[in-house]
């Protein structure tokens, strides 16, 4: 799972909670890092904030939808 949230403390807390529940989680803090991460790893789920720095969350979601990323399904 990938968590994309620009509020660092919130992103880290979400990641910690999901890890505590037994999930494998990566956390990034902006849209560019999200796009880069999904190029390197085929995530089943992306938890995505919309109002992100560098690349807006809507643009990330549209990119994943166009490219057939599994999390966009």
TAVENUR-V602806 format. One line per field, one symbol per residue. ss: DSSP state (A for helix, B for strand, O for the rest). phi: phi as a letter, one per 30 degrees, with the letter a starting at -180 (. if undefined). psi: psi as a letter, one per 40 degrees, with the letter a starting at -180 (. if undefined). A space follows every 50 residues. Layout:
ss = ???
phi = ???
psi = ???
This chain:
ss = OBBBOOOAAAAAAAAAAAAAOOOOOBBBOOAAAAAAAAAAOOOOOBBBOO OOOOOOAAAAAAAAAAAOOAAAO
phi = .ccbaddeddedddeddddddjcdbcbbcaddddddddddbcddbbcbdd ccdibdedddddddddcideddd
psi = ihhhhehdddddddddddddeeihhihieidddddddeddhgidhhhhid giidhiddddddddddefhdee.
